[in-house]
């Protein structure tokens, strides 16, 4: 599967991911990589037959957390990044209400 073939059908008439939301474009939009770096990643992806994010990490352009962020955005999933202050009270309240008080 290439970056532009990332459409995963959920039902015959519906797709989970649209082709206009490929991970490379999301990373460029977020300022994580440049368009030139995308070309190098695509070349590495083709040569090594790995996923886009894995190729970008191997090239040292992005971190694994950047990949997780882009995938979460691509699939419209929530993504929480670590904070030096720890998780927010809202997050704790949502998952461990007895600890939020």
C-alpha positions in Angstrom: 0.0 0.0 0.0 1.4 3.4 -0.9 0.7 6.7 0.8 -2.0 7.6 -1.8 -3.7 4.2 -1.6 -4.7 4.6 2.1 -8.4 4.1 1.6 -9.7 1.4 3.9 -13.3 0.5 3.2 -15.6 0.1 6.2 -18.6 -0.6 4.2 -19.0 -0.9 0.4 -20.2 2.7 0.1 -18.1 4.3 2.8 -14.3 4.8 3.4 -12.6 5.3 6.8 -9.7 7.4 5.3 -9.9 9.8 2.4 -7.1 10.0 -0.1 -6.8 13.7 0.4 -5.7 13.1 4.0 -2.5 11.2 3.4 0.1 11.1 6.3 2.7 13.0 4.2 0.4 15.9 3.6 -0.7 16.0 7.2 3.0 16.2 8.3 3.8 18.9 5.8 0.6 20.8 7.0 1.8 20.6 10.6 5.3 21.8 9.6 6.9 18.5 10.7 8.5 17.8 7.3 9.1 19.6 4.0 7.7 18.7 0.6 11.3 17.8 -0.5 11.6 15.5 2.5 8.3 13.8 1.5 9.9 12.9 -1.8 12.9 11.3 0.0 10.5 9.5 2.3 8.5 8.2 -0.6 11.6 6.9 -2.3 12.7 5.2 0.9 9.2 3.8 1.3 9.3 2.3 -2.2 12.8 0.9 -1.9 12.4 -0.7 1.5 8.7 -1.5 1.2 7.8 0.0 4.5 5.1 2.4 5.6 5.5 6.2 5.1 5.9 6.9 8.8 8.4 4.2 9.3 10.5 5.5 6.4 10.3 9.1 7.7 11.4 8.0 11.2 14.3 6.0 9.7 15.5 9.0 7.8 15.4 11.0 11.1 12.8 13.6 9.8 10.2 12.9 12.4 9.7 11.0 15.7 7.4 8.1 16.4 5.1 10.5 18.3 4.8 12.6 15.1 3.7 9.5 13.3 1.1 8.7 16.0 -0.1 12.3 15.9 -0.5 12.3 12.1 -2.3 8.9 12.1 -4.7 10.1 14.8 -5.4 13.2 12.7 -5.8 11.1 9.6 -8.3 8.8 11.2 -10.0 11.6 13.2 -9.0 10.0 16.5 -8.0 11.8 19.7 -4.3 12.1 20.4 -2.8 13.1 23.7 0.7 14.3 23.9 2.8 14.0 27.1 3.0 17.1 29.1 5.6 18.1 31.7 2.6 18.8 34.0 1.1 15.3 33.6 -2.4 14.6 32.3 -5.0 17.3 32.6 -7.7 17.1 35.3 -10.3 16.7 32.5 -8.5 13.6 31.1 -8.2 12.1 34.6 -11.9 12.8 35.3 -12.9 11.1 32.0 -11.0 7.9 32.7 -10.5 7.7 36.5 -13.2 9.8 38.2 -12.2 8.6 41.7 -8.7 10.1 41.2 -9.9 13.5 39.9 -11.2 14.8 43.2 
